[in-house]
């Protein structure tokens, strides 16, 4: 296990500017992903419970399903649920700028980086972590969308489902209404 940890540590050390504490960035990224996931869960739960409650009427002292009603389309239930992840993706831009500006601090290592034989080394070290973080945010959006769709299918009563829910999933996975 330590061999894997050491190789990951060395790899990460080569993906950020020299001397930068990459472990702090990883902790911030994980914290941001957790907050984004919690926001997403709370937002979807609120939207879905409201849509599901509109399928019922209060009749003779109890809730009764009105089978003629259809639940809101799935993409509409995702409105603003992925805002935390989208914000995380946007915040990778200042992170890349910070990595680039880091070379101008202290010993001015920007001059050394520009003279290296691999001319892409500077840009790789500035952009690798932000690009990976944006990809993780995008993957989280897609996985949560699919998970929410499964909840949508399993919890919604069958007579109240829309005609073709799978098309709504494809629309949502393609970026519609996030």
C-alpha positions, -999 to +999 in steps of 0.1 A: +000+000+000+028+024+008+044+017-026+012+029-043+010+059-020+046+068-027+041+066-064+010+087-063+027+112-041+056+115-066+032+117-095+012+145-079+044+163-070+053+164-107+018+178-116+020+210-096+045+238-094+077+228-075+073+236-038+035+239-039+017+219-012-005+197-034-020+179-004-038+211+006-052+214-029-065+178-027-082+185+006-099+216-008-110+198-039-125+169-019-142+193+004-157+212-026-169+179-041-186+169-008-203+203-005-214+201-042-228+166-036-246+176-005-261+206-023-271+184-052-288+159-029-307+185-010-318+204-041-330+172-059-347+159-028-366+192-025-376+194-062-385+157-064-406+157-032-426+187-044-432+172-078-442+139-063-466+156-038-484+173-066-495+138-078-517+133-048-549+150-035-563+150+000-595+130-002-616+120+028-588+125+053-560+107+034-537+112+004-550+096-029-530+093-061-545+111-091-535+088-119-543+113-146-515+136-134-480+132-147-449+141-127-427+170-139-402+161-166-369+148-152-347+176-166-369+202-148-363+184-115-325+189-120-328+227-121-299+241-101-291+207-085-256+206-101-248+242-094-221+233-068-202+212-094-205+239-120-191+264-096-163+240-089-156+237-126-155+275-129-132+278-099-106+257-117-098+288-138-085+308-109-066+277-097-048+275-130-040+312-128-027+307-092-004+279-104+010+301-131+014+331-108+032+308-083+062+307-106+067+344-102+069+343-064+101+340-045+130+327-066+114+335-099+114+299-111+095+310-142+128+316-159+140+281-152+107+266-164+110+285-197+145+271-204+136+235-198+139+211-228+103+201-225+085+233-234+052+220-222+064+213-187+052+248-174+017+244-189+014+208-177+022+218-142-002+248-143-031+230-159-030+193-149-048+196-116-074+221-127-083+199-158-084+168-137-106+185-111-130+198-139-132+162-153-140+148-118-168+174-114-182+165-148-181+128-140-198+135-106-225+154-125-231+125-149-231+098-122-255+118-099-278+125-128-280+088-136-286+080-099-313+106-096-329+092-127-331+058-111-347+073-080-371+091-104-381+058-121-383+037-089-402+061-066-426+077-091-459+057-094-460+040-129-492+057-141-477+091-134-444+086-153-439+106-186-443+088-219-406+083-227-385+089-196-353+075-212-353+104-237-354+128-207-324+110-192-304+114-224-314+151-225-303+156-189-270+137-194-263+158-225-264+190-203-300+200-205-312+219-175-284+214-150 
